[in-house]
Amino acid sequence: MLPVNGFISRYIFAIALLILLIPSWDAKCQVTILDSTFTFRAGTVKTGSALNLITRQTGYYFTYDSRLVNPEKKTEMTFRNVALRSILDSILKSDSLAYSVIDEFIIISREIPPPSPSVADSAVVPGLKVISGIVIDGESSDPLPYATIGLKNAGKGTVSNSNGEFGLKISPDNYIDTITVSYLGFFGREIPVKQSLGNNFRIAMRREFISIPEIIIRNQIPQEIIYKTLGSIGRNYGNTPAYLTAFYREGVLKKSELQSYSEAILEIYKSAYTGTLLNDQIKVFKSRKIENVSVNDSLTVRLKAGLSTCLQIDGMKNTFEFTDRLGMQDYSYRLIDIVSYDEESAFEIEFSQKEGAETTMFTGSMFINTVDFAMVHTEFEINPEYLQKMKSSFILNPSKDFTTWPVSVKYSISYRKVNGRYFLSHARGDLEFSSKRKKRLFNTQFNVFFELAVTDINLENVVRFEREELAPIHSVFSRTITSYDPVFWENQDFLKPEDNLLQALKNMKVKLQEFKE
């Protein structure tokens, strides 16, 4: 007994020692890089270039509030054996900024203390703070569209728009949590919520290259990986229903001119992925539709069933044709890579319909977790060579004076892992059409998109909606309001319209219509 007790005592002591020492070790690491001395002889450069020079020399990337750091501002980058902390103070010209080091990233922010408790019956959630920013490739500075941003220990989250921009509203209950940022092929990022409150971050993601011997890839059979995915649906996606809160938007553009734009906050009853025949349900909490009332064109385009399509392309709930055991025989598959995702990795499998197939099928890529075989992302499109055969499936009530046909039909679906279970995270469709009036020489191009981003997940007291609560999924917008205003959404998370859409909204005369429960 004594040796056992002695071992246990030493073991517990070692754990306690680690618990006590690890924070000091982290702090020491932070002090080490920020107090290390460096020499730069770049002269006068832009602040963004100065930070890039520091990254090249130190290997540390920067995440910062874009309202605090102007990357275009000129600064002096000539130092000899000066501590990094002092260099940053000099080029940023501020003594009120806080620097913190997490992994290989330096976070520049002005810390905002959590507000004191306020009156609980306020119409606005007390202490609600917004974390916003842009997610970029750390090497090229290109924006990363549809990056996944969320709380590490809760279902709350969002995605970046096609410009890489995002916003997330955080309540005091989540101040002690951590913000996670994920993107296929890049190292995952984690930033403590307390360091993020009220900040508008520029988050640089670092690309991860996984060196995989070609023989390993050759020996993997893609179809067997997909079979394991199908056999793991219940374990990965859950056997119980969930409530999802989501932001939905759709739009129609004619020659880059916005014709209509609709937005909605949805409540979704997401039925279990296995063991049930119940379908998903949608309830509209609040929505609005913006139309260009000054359009004089003889042809307009309207999107039908965008809401229901977002749920239909959930391939783990409604099996994709290219992942169905019977349908797979008409497809060719190729494992082309293994890419990083968060702290794990994913198989990248390309698929396309076999030559000689008579029916129209899909082509695209799927990404499957290498450990639990969950599908984390799929992007696919209707085979362009066969789109003409699908014309009647996409174009209803065609005008007799016009010939209209689909040019491109693309979809994507993503899932997010929360506390060991995967949930629908993001769905998007992009459709391009061309139309030609009889006896006219040129075509007119229309671009249609629809998008759904899940912003919260709730697993408690999940019951189906009453029939009268269900949204008419083909038409959910009514009532007139007077202006486009992001405050319209109050405490709800939403996707910021991209710059081109915002400009289009400013340029057009609009009528906004509201539906509120």
Helices and strands as residue ranges (DSSP letters): H 2-35, E 37-46, H 47-58, E 61-65, E 74-83, H 84-92, E 98-102, E 105-109, E 129-137, E 148-151, E 157-159, E 165-170, G 172-174, E 178-182, E 189-192, H 193-196, E 200-205, H 214-219, H 222-231, H 233-237, E 242-254, E 257-270, E 281-292, H 306-312, G 321-323, G 327-330, E 331-341, E 344-353, E 362-369, E 375-382, G 384-390, H 391-394, E 402-418, E 421-437, E 444-458, G 467-469, E 480-481, G 486-489, H 499-507, E 510-516
